[in-house]
């Protein structure tokens, strides 16, 4: 019994897709050398900022913004987490 033309088209499409996948360029397998130190630095700065805010009884690191110092500290930590998603 002869094969249908539809089956041949599907097989040709799958073969073409496989060729495209085989020749797809690969991205870098390693993260840049600056990424890990910057990530760890952002974590530590954020932690230090929040600890300083609590230890100084809310007077430092920036005295006039009050509890917004917490937002600054957590922003550094969030920046560190955003860099952590790019680390390989």
Secondary structure, 3 states (H helix, E strand, C coil): CCCCHHHHHHHHHHHHHHHHHHCCCCCCCCCCHHHHHHHHHHHHHHHHHHHHHHHCCCCCCCHHHCCHHHHHHHHHHHHHHHHHCCCC
